[in-house]
Amino acid sequence: GGNFVGAEFHHSRPLPSRISFYYPVANSIDLSTDYWMRDESQPFLIRLNFDGQIKEIGTEPWTYRYTPFFAAFEKADSSYQMLITYHFSKDFPAMVV
């Protein structure tokens, strides 16, 4: 994350378990009520329609790479390739997906 916003990823899943804003007011988006179980929180879901078949993505581990202000998750299958990237601002409370 950045100086003003951060995302928490667990178990190599591409969707964050938590998004925290530090400025101007501290707040988090997360479903967990237990600090030690927050890795199981999944407040975000992506559903894709492949020729009439609905597929939920992001609940299984993906390959990833990251820097302090960037994260990229990638998954390929025989019929598709997906890339989800997260960019964090160094100077503003912003995260771009």
C-alpha positions, 0 to 999 in steps of 0.5 A: 500500500501507500502512505494513506491507504493499504490493502491486505491480501491473504493466501495469495488470493487476488482480492483483498481481505481488507482495505484500510484508509489512514487519512483523512480519517482511519477506516477499513473495509473488511468483514472480520470481527476477529483480528486472528481470523481476518485472513478469512474475510472476503468482502469482495467478489468478482463474477464472470459470465463465460458463455452463460456459465457464471464463474466466481474468481479470486477465491483461490491462490494466484501467482503474484508480484509486488512492490511497496506501491503496486501489486499484480495477480495473474492466472491463466487457464486453457480458455482465459488469462486474467490480470488484476493490478493494484496501484497505490498513490504515494501522495494521496489516499487513493488505490486504483484497481 
